Amino acid sequence: EPEVTQTPSHQVTQMGQEVILRCVPISNHLYFYWYRQILGQKVEFLVSFYNNEISEKSEIFDDQFSVERPDGSNFTLKIRSTKLEDSAMYFCASSGGQGGNYGYTFGSGTRLTVV
Amino acid sequence: KQEVTQIPAALSVPEGENLVLNCSFTDSAIYNLQWFRQDPGKGLTSLLLIQSSQREQTSGRLNASLDKSSGRSTLYIAASQPGDSATYLCAGSGSARQLTFGSGTQLTVLP
């Protein structure tokens, strides 16, 4: 079964540093997403990406964050100048087709720890 | 803004029991409803997807239903096993596609 692949599985970074989280979505999917889950809290939407541009973003996704699809397979989330409160599990997901009637497939996540 | 609530927050049952997990949502204009399983510290595994034109889906011992008019979905697990122990999340999407998640039900199945 097709998978969404995320790397690294765990990243530790110092406060103020930049991090890039990487994802390889399912190849024939058209929509790509980033979600995050702070320990003990709900999974929260960050951003969706379609046709090489951001289609929606939440209030969390401020100027500190950016996304990019640098080639035909990778999808990245960059966090500039990380803060302690950015510590969370970050999930990449993709969904297929137009019309919206397709379920999400999530990756196994990157646990980001900001120290 | 869509809000998703899951009841109960935690549930402990003996092996072999049938059980029902509940999910309610505030906006009936829901497009898809998806149930996920999350093991501690792990990712989200999709269990069942109910698309907008459907009312239920089944996979093995799992059955999920969706009633948009009442704003509810249920996940039924038959003949529970210790390996079913995990957190179960429901999430709904509207036409805007983003998923809104509930807080989950933490299930423990005792041998």
HADDOCK unambig.tbl for C-alpha pairs under 7 A between the chains (distance, minus, plus):
assign (segid A and resid 42 and name CA) (segid B and resid 101 and name CA) 6.57 0.50 0.50
assign (segid A and resid 42 and name CA) (segid B and resid 102 and name CA) 6.62 0.50 0.50
assign (segid A and resid 42 and name CA) (segid B and resid 103 and name CA) 5.17 0.50 0.50
assign (segid A and resid 43 and name CA) (segid B and resid 101 and name CA) 6.03 0.50 0.50
assign (segid A and resid 45 and name CA) (segid B and resid 98 and name CA) 6.75 0.50 0.50
assign (segid A and resid 45 and name CA) (segid B and resid 99 and name CA) 6.85 0.50 0.50
assign (segid A and resid 100 and name CA) (segid B and resid 97 and name CA) 6.75 0.50 0.50
assign (segid A and resid 101 and name CA) (segid B and resid 32 and name CA) 6.89 0.50 0.50
assign (segid A and resid 101 and name CA) (segid B and resid 51 and name CA) 5.88 0.50 0.50
assign (segid A and resid 103 and name CA) (segid B and resid 49 and name CA) 6.07 0.50 0.50
assign (segid A and resid 105 and name CA) (segid B and resid 46 and name CA) 6.79 0.50 0.50
assign (segid A and resid 106 and name CA) (segid B and resid 44 and name CA) 5.95 0.50 0.50
assign (segid A and resid 107 and name CA) (segid B and resid 43 and name CA) 6.37 0.50 0.50
assign (segid A and resid 108 and name CA) (segid B and resid 42 and name CA) 6.18 0.50 0.50
assign (segid A and resid 108 and name CA) (segid B and resid 43 and name CA) 4.03 0.50 0.50
assign (segid A and resid 108 and name CA) (segid B and resid 44 and name CA) 6.75 0.50 0.50
assign (segid A and resid 109 and name CA) (segid B and resid 43 and name CA) 5.65 0.50 0.50
